[in-house]
Amino acid sequence: MKLFGGRVLEKRSLPPLTALRAFEAFARRGRMTLAADELCVTHGAVSRQIRSLEEAVGLDLTEGPRHRLKLTEAGERLAAALSGAFDQVERTLTDIKSAAHEELHLSCVGTLAIRWLIPRLPAFHARHPGVRVKVTESYAPVDFARERFDAAIRVNETAPIAGAHATAFLENFTGPVTAPHLVGGGPTGLEGLTRLTTGTRQTAWIEWENHSGITLPRAPEVQEFEHVFYVLEAAAAGMGVGLSPWIYVAGDIAAGRLAAPLGFAATPSRFWFLTPSGEVRPAVAAFRDWLVEEAAKAPKPPGRV
């Protein structure tokens, strides 16, 4: 026994934490494989930890066929208690970290984060050393009620969600880009090049033609990639011509890594900074103001060569 604050403390009689974590993850996710992915261990490791927990407590916590296990009544009760306890620990740790170093959790479209935002974050941290910006990639519709983000950045023609504070901080110009050595001598300089696209923006090229008033010749081949970032790397590698917002490729064009023979056309869309409705935290307001300031420094896109 030990004394703490004048109280006698008995030694806790609890199973190993590793086994409790494995069981709680399985109960919450519903499958061994999903629990294993979350904990970065193998399916077998999760299974062994759950078996060891059942042996330690002397109760069956799961039942059913090996590949369709479900919780027993005892398992349901333990899972509910563990999830509540772990949630409380997580909230407490978040509060402790926030007290020591305020965190701003930002949901952001990935290519903007990689190509424009993150290279500029050191300047924000130098100005606001007490604020740590955590960036999470997402292209999904913003839902502040379901996801615990302090702010989000999306690209859209109008404010992406109703009832939120929305600031349009950056115009969106788009244009075709390719490796400089692939630019030809035809009317557009892009004749005969493979058209690089993303699966999520099948209409992007048609939209660009409408905005720019330029009709490209039929592409001999179309190659699809998952993300705009992959399209830009493929274009720089000489695989064809991709379509990109100007802000993503300004540095590459200045460095001669990419060429844009047709320039960049203005689009109706804008990059928006979004925060939940209600009072905006000082750290979030500071980040928004800095973002607007940085966007104002962005160079203007070039016209047609």
C-alpha positions in Angstrom: 0.0 0.0 0.0 1.0 3.6 -0.7 -0.1 6.9 0.8 -1.2 9.7 -1.6 -2.6 12.9 -0.3 -3.2 11.2 3.1 -5.2 8.4 1.5 -4.3 4.8 1.4 -4.0 3.5 -2.2 -4.5 -0.1 -3.0 -2.7 -1.7 -5.9 -4.9 -1.8 -9.0 -5.9 -5.2 -10.3 -6.2 -4.6 -14.0 -5.3 -6.7 -17.1 -2.4 -5.5 -19.3 -3.2 -2.2 -21.1 -2.1 -3.7 -24.4 -4.8 -6.3 -24.2 -7.4 -3.7 -23.2 -6.5 -1.5 -26.1 -6.7 -4.4 -28.6 -10.1 -5.5 -27.3 -11.5 -1.9 -27.3 -10.3 -1.3 -30.9 -11.9 -4.6 -32.0 -15.2 -3.8 -30.2 -15.3 -0.3 -31.7 -14.2 -1.2 -35.3 -16.1 -4.5 -35.5 -13.4 -6.4 -37.3 -9.9 -7.8 -36.3 -8.3 -6.5 -39.5 -9.6 -2.9 -38.9 -8.4 -3.1 -35.2 -5.0 -4.4 -36.4 -4.7 -1.5 -38.9 -5.5 1.1 -36.2 -3.0 -0.3 -33.8 -0.3 -1.0 -36.5 0.0 -4.7 -35.6 -1.1 -8.0 -37.2 -4.5 -9.6 -37.2 -3.0 -12.4 -35.2 -1.6 -10.1 -32.5 -5.0 -8.6 -31.9 -6.5 -12.0 -31.7 -3.9 -13.2 -29.2 -4.3 -10.1 -27.0 -8.1 -10.6 -26.8 -7.6 -14.3 -25.9 -5.2 -13.3 -23.2 -7.7 -10.7 -21.8 -10.4 -13.3 -21.7 -8.0 -15.6 -19.7 -7.0 -12.8 -17.4 -10.6 -11.8 -16.5 -12.0 -15.4 -16.6 -14.8 -14.4 -18.9 -15.8 -15.0 -22.6 -15.8 -11.5 -24.2 -16.4 -12.7 -27.7 -18.4 -15.5 -29.3 -19.3 -16.9 -32.7 -17.2 -18.2 -35.7 -13.6 -17.1 -36.0 -14.2 -14.8 -38.9 -17.5 -13.4 -37.6 -16.8 -12.8 -33.9 -19.2 -10.7 -31.9 -19.3 -9.4 -28.4 -20.9 -11.3 -25.5 -23.0 -9.4 -23.0 -19.9 -9.2 -20.8 -17.9 -8.0 -23.7 -20.4 -5.3 -24.5 -20.3 -3.9 -20.9 -16.5 -3.9 -20.9 -16.2 -2.3 -24.3 -18.5 0.5 -23.3 -16.5 1.2 -20.1 -13.2 1.1 -22.0 -14.4 3.4 -24.8 -15.6 5.9 -22.3 -12.4 5.8 -20.3 -10.1 6.0 -23.4 -12.2 8.9 -24.7 -11.7 10.7 -21.4 -8.0 10.1 -21.5 -7.8 11.4 -25.1 -9.8 14.6 -24.2 -7.6 15.2 -21.2 -4.4 14.8 -23.2 -5.8 17.2 -25.8 -6.6 19.8 -23.2 -3.2 19.4 -21.6 -1.4 19.9 -24.9 -3.6 22.8 -25.8 -2.8 24.5 -22.5 0.9 24.1 -23.1 0.8 24.9 -26.9 -2.4 26.0 -28.6 -3.2 23.7 -31.6 -5.1 24.7 -34.7 -6.5 21.7 -36.5 -6.9 22.6 -40.2 -8.7 20.4 -42.8 -7.2 21.3 -46.2 -7.3 20.1 -49.8 -4.1 18.1 -50.2 -2.4 19.7 -53.2 -2.8 23.2 -51.9 -1.3 22.0 -48.5 1.7 20.4 -50.2 2.3 22.9 -53.0 1.5 26.2 -51.3 0.5 26.2 -47.6 3.1 24.1 -45.9 6.1 25.8 -47.4 4.7 29.0 -46.0 3.9 27.7 -42.5 7.3 28.6 -41.0 6.5 32.2 -41.5 3.2 31.9 -39.6 5.0 30.0 -36.8 7.6 32.7 -36.5 4.9 35.3 -36.1 2.8 33.2 -33.8 5.2 30.7 -32.0 2.5 29.7 -29.5 0.2 28.3 -32.2 0.8 24.9 -33.7 -1.0 24.2 -37.0 -2.0 20.6 -37.6 -2.9 20.0 -41.3 -5.2 17.1 -42.3 -5.7 16.3 -46.0 -9.4 16.2 -47.1 -11.5 16.9 -50.2 -14.8 15.9 -48.5 -17.6 18.3 -47.8 -16.9 20.2 -44.6 -19.0 19.1 -41.5 -17.8 20.8 -38.4 -20.6 19.1 -36.4 -19.1 15.7 -37.1 -15.3 16.4 -37.4 -13.3 18.2 -34.8 -11.6 20.7 -37.1 -11.0 24.3 -36.1 -11.0 25.5 -39.7 -11.0 24.1 -43.3 -9.8 25.2 -46.7 -11.8 24.2 -49.8 -12.1 25.3 -53.4 -15.6 26.0 -54.7 -17.6 28.5 -56.7 -19.5 29.6 -53.6 -19.0 29.2 -49.9 -19.0 25.4 -49.5 -21.3 25.2 -46.4 -24.1 27.3 -45.0 -24.0 28.7 -41.5 -20.2 28.9 -41.3 -17.8 31.9 -41.4 -16.3 31.9 -45.0 -13.5 34.0 -46.4 -12.5 33.8 -50.0 -8.8 34.4 -49.9 -7.4 33.3 -53.2 -8.7 33.4 -56.8 -8.4 30.3 -58.9 -6.8 30.4 -62.3 -6.3 27.1 -64.2 -4.2 26.1 -67.3 -2.5 23.2 -69.0 1.1 22.5 -67.9 3.7 20.1 -69.3 7.5 19.6 -69.3 9.1 22.4 -71.3 10.7 20.1 -73.8 7.3 18.8 -74.9 5.9 22.1 -76.0 5.6 21.9 -79.8 5.2 24.3 -82.6 1.6 23.8 -83.3 -1.3 26.2 -82.7 -1.5 25.3 -79.0 2.0 23.8 -78.5 0.2 20.7 -77.0 -0.6 18.8 -80.1 0.0 15.0 -79.8 0.4 15.0 -76.0 -1.2 12.5 -73.7 -4.0 14.2 -71.7 -3.4 13.7 -67.9 -6.5 13.7 -65.7 -7.8 12.9 -62.2 -10.7 10.5 -61.5 -12.5 13.0 -59.3 -12.5 15.8 -62.0 -13.6 14.2 -65.2 -15.0 17.4 -66.6 -12.0 19.6 -65.7 -10.7 19.9 -69.2 -14.1 20.8 -70.7 -14.6 23.4 -68.0 -11.2 24.9 -68.8 -12.0 25.1 -72.5 -15.2 27.0 -71.6 -13.4 29.4 -69.3 -10.4 30.0 -71.6 -12.2 30.0 -75.0 -9.6 27.6 -76.3 -10.4 24.3 -77.9 -7.6 21.7 -77.8 -7.1 19.1 -80.4 -8.2 15.6 -79.6 -5.7 13.9 -77.4 -4.2 10.6 -78.7 -4.4 9.1 -75.2 -5.8 9.9 -71.8 -4.1 8.7 -68.6 -5.9 9.0 -65.2 -4.3 9.6 -61.8 -5.8 9.6 -58.4 -4.7 13.1 -57.3 -3.7 16.4 -59.0 -0.3 16.1 -57.3 0.3 12.9 -59.3 -0.8 14.6 -62.5 1.7 17.4 -61.9 4.6 15.0 -61.2 3.7 13.0 -64.3 3.6 16.2 -66.4 7.0 17.3 -65.1 8.3 13.9 -66.0 7.3 14.3 -69.6 4.3 11.9 -69.6 1.9 14.4 -71.1 -0.1 17.5 -70.3 -2.0 18.1 -67.1 -4.4 20.8 -65.9 -3.6 22.7 -62.8 -4.6 25.7 -60.7 -1.9 28.4 -61.1 -1.2 28.5 -57.4 0.0 24.9 -57.4 2.6 25.3 -60.1 3.8 28.9 -59.9 7.1 27.7 -58.3 7.7 25.0 -60.9 7.0 27.3 -63.8 9.4 30.0 -62.3 12.0 27.2 -61.9 11.6 26.0 -65.5 10.3 22.6 -64.3 6.9 23.1 -66.0 5.7 25.2 -68.9 2.3 26.7 -69.5 2.1 27.7 -73.2 -1.6 28.7 -73.0 -1.4 30.6 -69.7 -4.1 30.4 -67.1 -7.8 31.2 -67.3 -9.8 32.8 -64.5 -12.5 30.5 -63.1 -15.6 31.2 -61.0 -14.2 29.1 -58.1 -12.2 30.5 -55.2 -10.2 29.1 -52.3 -12.2 29.5 -49.1 -11.2 29.6 -45.5 -14.0 28.2 -43.3 -14.7 28.2 -39.6 -17.6 27.0 -37.5 -20.4 29.5 -36.8 -20.0 31.4 -33.6 -17.1 33.2 -32.0 -13.8 32.6 -33.8 -10.8 31.8 -31.5 -8.0 34.3 -31.6 -5.5 31.7 -33.0 -7.9 30.9 -35.8 -8.5 34.6 -36.6 -4.7 35.2 -36.6 -4.3 32.3 -39.0 -7.1 33.6 -41.3 -5.6 37.1 -41.4 -2.1 35.7 -42.1 -3.6 33.5 -44.9 -5.2 36.5 -46.6 -2.0 38.4 -46.3 0.0 35.6 -47.9 -2.5 35.1 -50.7 -2.2 38.8 -51.5 1.5 38.3 -52.2 0.8 35.5 -54.8 2.2 36.4 -58.2 -0.3 36.9 -61.0 -0.6 34.1 -63.5 1.1 34.4 -66.9 -0.9 34.8 -70.1 -0.6 32.8 -73.3 3.0 32.5 -74.6 
